[in-house]
């Protein structure tokens, strides 16, 4: 028989929970600094000040500023993956692809600090490590799967699916990047995004799906 559960946590469980909470608080504080004061404000010292703790505590968790930046990046990847997972799958793969593209837009608007750090070069001295780049691939896997299904169903022309995803991503990211750089107001950017999405998708559609 299995042992009965108890309404309390062991010391190890509590300690782990506290460490996870502290890690999340550090990442959240760094992202707030990035959003409110810019990339130059994201230093271990400033994050420690915001949390009223010593820099030693942060270094003990992340090792370095790059270690913290990588965790911010991976946290953003998890948020992006969750955003895509919330988009329901339907029998219309092209509509699904459009919905996922708009989910990407919403992620950029709602989590702009993460987006700018991950894809906008907000931390100029930070280069994501291999694990972080794999996190991006995992986050975008839902779009890749949808593109593959669209090709299998004859809705999109046969190409290297990964190449199609990268081109699609590049086109949509370009609009968002220009918006964040101040070239487009939000309403204008949204219109350009819709136009770019529609025409990029049309470029890959088969003749039968366009009729």
N, C-alpha and C positions, 0 to 999 in steps of 0.2 A: 504494500500500500504506500502511496505517496504521502509525504508529510503534509499536514495541513498548512495553509497559508496563514500569515500573521499580519495584523494591521500595523506593523512597524517595519522599518528598514534596518538592515545591519549597518554597522559602522562603515564598511567598505562601500555599500550601496549609497549611503549618504555622502561619503567623501567623493565618489564618482559623480554623483548628481551635482554637487557643489562645483566640481571642476568643470563640468559641462556647462553649467550656468555661467561661471566666470568666463569661460572661453567665449560663449555667445555674447556676453556683455562687452567684452573687449572688442570683438568684431563689430558689434552694433555701434559702439562708441567711435571706432575708427571710421565707419561709414558715415556717421553723422558729421564728424569733422571734415570728411571729404566733401560732403554735400554743402555744408554751411560755410566752410572757410577755404576750401580748395585743397589740392594735393600737397602743397607745402606744409599744411597743418598736420598731416598724417605722419607723426613721429611717435616713437614709443614714449617719449617724455610727455607729449601732449595727451596721448591716450591715457597714460597713467594719471595725469593731473585730472582729467575728466572723470576718472573712476575713483579718485582719491586713494590711490594705492601706489606702491613703489614700482619703479621700472623693472626691478629684479623679478617681481611676480610675473610680469608680462614676458620677460625674457625666458623665465623658467617654463612657460607654456609653449611659446612659439619659437624660441631660440634666437630670432633676429627680426628686424623689420621686414625682411623678405619673407620670413616664415609667417608673419602676420598677414602680409599682403597675399600670400598664397592661400591662406585660410579664408580671407575675404573673397578671393576669386572662386574657391571651391564652394563657399556658402552661396555665392551668386549663381553658380552652376546648378546647385540644388534647387534654388528658387525658380530658375528658368525651367528646369525639368518639371517641377511641380506645376508651373504655369501651363506648360504644354499638356501635362497629364489631365488637367481639368477640362481640356477641350474634348468633347465627346466624339467618338468615331461614328460615322454614318455610312450609308451605302454610296454616297456621292464623294469620291475621293478628291475631286477638284475643289468641292466646297470645303472639305476638311483641310486641304492645303491652304485655302484662303483664310479659314478660321485660325489655323496655326500661325499664319503670318500676322494676323491682327493680334494674336496673343503675344507675339514677339514685340509688337508695337506697344502694347499695354505694359509689358514687363519693363521696357525702356522708360516709359513715362512714370510708372509707379515706383520703380527701383532705380532711379537715374544715377544714384551714387555708385551702386553696383555696376550698372551698365557702363558708365564712364571709366571705371577702374578696369573692368574686364575687356571692353572692346574699344574704348576711346583713348587709351594711353594716358589716362589721368595721372597715374603714377609713372612719370617718364623713366625713372631709374629701375622700374620693376619689369622683369621678364618672367612670365609664368613658367613654372617647371613642367616636366613631363606629366606628372600626375594631374596638374591643373589643366593642361591641354586635353588630357583624356577626359576630364570632367566636362569640358566643352563638347567633345564628341558625344559623350553620353547624353548630355542635355539636348543635343540636336538630333538624337537618334529617332525621335518620333517623326520629325520631318522627313528624314531619310526613308523610314519605313513607309510613309505615305507616298513619297515619290516612287518608290519601288512598286507599290500596289497600283499606282496610277499607270505605270508602264505596263504592268502585267495585264491590266484591264484594257489596254489600248487607248487610254485617255491622253497619255503623253508619249512623245516620240522616244524611241529607244536610244539612250545615251548612257554614259557612265553615270549612275545615280548620284554618286558622291560629288562628281563634277557639277551636276545640275544643282545640287543642294548648295554647294559653295558659291556658284554664280548667283543663285537666288538670294542667298544670305548676303552676299556682297552688295547687291543692288539695293536691298531693303536697308541694310546697315548704312549705306551711303547717305540716304535721306535723313535718317536719325542723327547721324554724325553732323551733318550740315545744320540740322535744327539746333543741336546742342552747342554748335560753334557760333550760333546767333544769326545764321544766314536766312533761316525761315522762322516765322512765327508759328505757333503750334497749329493753328487752323490751316495755314498754308502748307506746312509740313505734312499734315494728315492728308490733304488733297494730293500732294505730290506722291506720297506713299501709296495711296490708292491707285493712282495712275501708273506708278512704277510696278506695283503688284500685278495689276491687270495686264499690262503689256508684256511683262516678263513671263507671266504664266502663258499668255497667248503664243509666245515665241516657241514654247515647247509642246503645245497641244498638237494632237494629230488632226488631220483634216476632217475626220469623222466626228471628233469631239467638238469641232468649231462650227459644224453645220447645225 
